[in-house]
């Protein structure tokens, strides 16, 4: 079996912090000056992933390519200009040898969810959203069990419920929880989503919709958030004691003040995966070596399978796609990498503390 080849496009989420990973001088400059520099900087290869070896015996290597635009720039610059930069980054990955390219963070949100980028690149493209959904749901269920929440009796809220990831997570959660609130900006789209989910045979939850984040969270035992907001949208005072919050969004939806001020809630980063093998990414994105985001992992899985197809594109993710990525992950030995919160591992002691603060009995648990 030949070695699989993939590329993955990244971009700076926090202008100063992330630009400083490549340009140390950026940490001393104001953000507007950094963004001016990034706007004039060409895409570049920033890492070479090696040592990926699945338990099925397949191997893969890949290249991380930076598209030097921040989320604010991707939303404010002309769409065609942003697409051109992303496509150039994809071309650069293809020039290295990549046969499938993954779109990270906002590069998967611009325009039509990767469809136009796929049409303009000579290689396959995926947003990675199928495996992101799989790991976000798996992490939420596992975290709920650890803090003592009965998922079947839980009230849940999904922020960004009309987006590609949010809609699919809502479909899945509606078959597991007692109450589910779909939260978003467009009431008409939320109502359409509610009617569609209500008509599904698997749905057991009572469904509600809301455009008010603050009003939707105080009763929620489980919160899964995946908006495309540029700034944090969840504040400490809005959350229920003992709540589990799975933050899939990049930039993060959860304010850092939540973990600083609320020791009675558990905030986890959605879609964090342990990659098999003696892995070196050659690129720092806040995780230990061998740990990556699920969107990256989906691209790696396609390369390990030598399935050079555009797997997850557009604004829709199907349950069938999620199930297929789960199957491939099991085959190749990819699994959840414990829990992380703001780039730090969540400890057993933290989870026990959340249980105690929520009035639940201690239990033997391990996040390893």
Residue pairs with C-beta under 8 A, 6 or more apart in sequence:
1 57
1 58
1 59
1 306
2 306
3 59
3 60
3 61
4 58
4 59
4 60
4 61
4 99
4 300
4 302
4 303
4 304
4 305
4 306
5 60
5 61
5 62
5 97
5 98
5 99
5 100
5 303
6 49
6 60
6 61
6 62
6 63
6 93
6 98
6 99
6 100
6 101
6 102
6 299
6 300
6 302
6 303
7 62
7 63
7 64
7 65
7 90
7 92
7 93
7 94
7 96
7 98
7 100
7 101
7 102
7 123
7 299
8 62
8 63
8 64
8 65
8 93
8 101
8 102
8 104
8 296
8 299
9 43
9 64
9 65
9 66
9 67
9 86
9 89
9 90
9 93
9 101
9 102
9 103
9 104
9 107
10 46
10 64
10 65
10 66
10 67
10 104
10 105
10 283
10 285
11 66
11 67
11 68
11 69
11 70
11 71
11 74
11 104
11 105
11 106
11 107
12 18
12 19
12 38
12 66
12 68
12 69
12 70
13 70
13 71
13 105
13 250
13 251
14 251
15 26
15 31
15 34
15 35
15 38
15 70
16 26
16 27
16 29
16 31
16 34
17 27
19 26
19 34
19 37
19 38
19 68
20 26
20 27
21 284
22 44
22 46
22 66
23 37
26 34
26 37
35 70
35 72
35 73
38 68
38 69
38 70
38 73
39 68
39 69
39 73
39 77
41 68
42 68
42 88
43 65
43 66
43 67
43 68
43 85
43 88
43 89
43 92
44 65
44 66
44 68
44 92
45 63
45 64
45 65
45 66
45 92
45 93
45 96
46 64
46 65
46 66
46 283
47 63
47 64
47 281
47 282
47 283
48 61
48 62
48 63
48 64
48 281
48 282
49 60
49 61
49 62
49 63
49 64
49 279
49 280
49 281
49 282
49 283
49 300
50 61
50 279
50 280
50 282
51 277
51 278
51 279
51 280
52 59
52 60
52 61
52 62
52 275
52 276
52 277
52 279
52 300
52 304
53 59
53 276
53 277
53 278
54 60
54 276
54 277
54 304
54 331
54 332
54 333
54 334
55 276
55 331
55 332
55 333
56 304
56 331
56 332
56 333
58 304
58 305
58 306
58 332
59 277
59 304
60 300
60 303
60 304
62 98
62 299
62 300
62 303
63 93
63 96
63 97
63 98
64 281
64 282
64 283
65 89
65 90
65 92
65 93
66 89
67 85
67 86
67 88
67 89
67 107
68 85
69 77
69 82
69 85
71 105
71 106
71 230
71 251
72 230
73 82
74 82
74 106
74 107
74 109
74 110
75 106
75 230
79 110
79 111
82 110
82 111
83 110
83 111
83 116
83 117
83 120
86 103
86 107
86 110
86 117
87 117
87 120
87 121
89 107
90 101
90 117
90 120
90 121
90 123
90 125
91 121
91 122
93 101
93 123
94 101
94 121
94 122
94 123
98 123
99 123
99 124
99 303
99 308
100 123
100 124
100 125
100 126
100 299
100 302
100 303
100 307
100 308
100 309
101 121
101 123
101 124
101 125
101 126
101 299
102 125
102 126
102 127
102 128
102 295
102 296
102 298
102 299
103 114
103 117
103 125
103 126
103 127
103 128
103 295
104 128
104 250
104 293
104 295
104 296
105 250
106 228
106 250
107 117
108 114
108 127
108 128
108 129
108 295
109 228
112 314
112 315
113 127
113 164
113 313
113 314
113 315
114 125
114 126
114 127
114 310
114 312
114 313
114 314
115 313
115 314
117 125
118 124
118 125
118 310
118 313
123 308
124 302
124 308
124 309
124 310
124 311
125 310
125 313
126 298
126 299
126 302
126 310
126 311
126 312
126 313
127 164
127 295
127 312
127 313
128 293
128 294
128 295
128 296
128 297
128 298
128 299
128 312
129 164
129 165
129 168
129 295
129 298
129 312
129 317
130 298
130 311
130 312
130 317
130 321
130 322
130 324
130 325
131 271
131 273
131 294
131 295
131 297
131 298
131 301
131 322
131 325
131 326
131 329
132 165
132 248
132 270
132 271
132 293
132 294
132 295
132 298
133 165
133 168
133 169
133 172
133 317
133 322
134 294
134 322
134 323
134 325
134 326
134 329
135 270
135 271
135 272
135 273
135 294
135 297
135 336
136 165
136 169
136 224
136 226
136 246
136 248
136 270
136 271
136 294
137 169
137 172
137 173
137 224
137 322
138 336
139 246
139 268
139 270
139 271
139 272
139 336
139 339
140 222
140 224
140 244
140 246
140 268
140 270
141 151
141 176
142 336
143 244
143 246
143 266
143 268
143 339
143 351
144 150
144 151
144 154
144 221
144 222
144 244
145 151
146 266
146 351
146 355
146 363
146 365
146 367
147 242
147 244
147 266
147 351
147 354
147 355
147 358
147 360
148 242
148 355
148 358
148 360
148 361
148 363
149 221
149 222
149 242
149 244
151 176
151 177
151 222
152 176
152 177
152 178
153 178
154 177
154 178
154 179
154 221
154 222
155 177
155 178
155 179
155 180
155 181
155 219
155 220
155 221
155 222
156 173
156 177
156 179
156 180
156 181
156 205
156 220
156 221
156 222
156 223
156 224
157 180
157 181
157 183
157 216
157 217
157 220
157 222
157 223
157 224
158 166
158 169
158 170
158 173
158 180
158 181
158 182
158 183
158 223
158 224
158 225
158 226
159 166
159 183
159 184
159 213
159 216
159 223
159 224
159 225
159 226
159 227
159 233
159 234
159 253
160 166
160 183
160 184
160 225
160 226
160 227
160 228
160 249
160 253
161 167
161 169
161 170
161 182
161 183
161 184
161 190
161 193
161 209
162 182
162 184
162 186
162 189
162 190
162 193
163 184
163 226
163 227
163 228
163 315
164 314
164 315
164 316
164 317
165 226
165 248
165 317
166 182
166 184
166 224
166 226
166 227
167 193
167 316
167 317
168 317
168 318
168 319
168 322
169 224
169 226
170 180
170 182
170 193
170 197
171 197
171 200
171 202
171 319
172 319
172 322
173 180
173 205
173 222
173 224
174 180
174 197
174 200
174 202
174 203
174 204
174 205
174 207
175 200
175 202
175 203
175 204
175 205
176 204
176 205
177 204
177 205
177 222
178 204
178 205
178 206
179 205
179 206
179 207
179 208
180 205
180 206
180 207
180 208
181 207
181 208
181 209
181 210
181 216
181 220
182 190
182 193
182 194
182 197
182 207
182 208
182 209
182 210
183 190
183 209
183 210
183 211
183 212
183 213
183 216
184 190
184 209
184 211
185 211
186 211
187 209
187 211
190 209
190 210
190 211
191 209
193 209
194 207
194 208
194 209
197 203
197 207
198 207
210 216
213 233
213 234
213 238
214 235
214 238
217 223
217 234
217 238
217 239
217 240
217 243
218 238
218 239
218 240
219 240
220 239
220 240
220 243
221 240
221 242
221 243
221 244
222 243
222 244
222 246
223 234
223 239
223 243
223 244
223 245
223 246
224 245
224 246
224 248
224 270
225 233
225 234
225 245
225 246
225 247
225 248
225 249
225 253
225 254
226 248
226 249
226 253
226 270
227 233
227 249
227 253
228 249
229 249
229 251
229 253
230 251
231 251
232 251
232 252
232 253
232 254
232 255
232 256
233 253
234 245
234 247
234 253
234 254
234 255
234 258
235 255
235 257
235 258
236 255
236 257
236 258
236 260
236 261
236 262
239 245
239 258
239 262
239 265
240 265
241 264
241 265
241 357
241 358
242 264
242 265
242 354
242 355
242 357
242 358
242 359
242 360
243 265
243 266
244 265
244 266
244 268
245 254
245 258
245 265
245 266
245 267
245 268
246 268
246 269
246 270
247 253
247 254
247 267
247 268
247 269
247 270
248 269
248 270
248 271
250 293
252 269
252 342
254 267
256 342
258 265
258 267
259 267
259 341
259 342
263 350
263 353
263 354
263 357
264 353
264 354
264 357
264 358
265 354
266 339
266 341
266 346
266 350
266 351
266 354
267 341
267 342
268 339
268 340
268 341
268 346
269 339
269 340
269 341
269 342
270 294
271 293
271 294
271 295
272 287
272 291
272 292
272 293
272 294
272 336
272 337
272 338
272 339
272 340
273 291
273 292
273 293
273 294
273 296
273 297
273 329
273 334
273 335
273 336
273 337
274 290
274 291
274 334
274 335
274 336
274 337
275 290
275 291
275 292
275 297
275 300
275 334
276 332
276 333
276 334
277 290
279 289
279 290
280 289
281 289
281 292
285 293
286 343
287 337
287 340
287 343
291 337
292 300
297 329
297 334
298 311
298 312
298 325
300 334
301 325
301 328
301 329
301 332
301 334
302 308
302 309
302 311
304 328
304 332
305 328
311 321
312 321
328 334
329 335
338 345
338 346
338 367
338 368
339 345
339 346
339 367
340 346
345 367
346 367
347 367
348 365
348 366
348 367
351 365
351 367
352 362
352 363
352 365
355 361
355 362
355 363
356 362
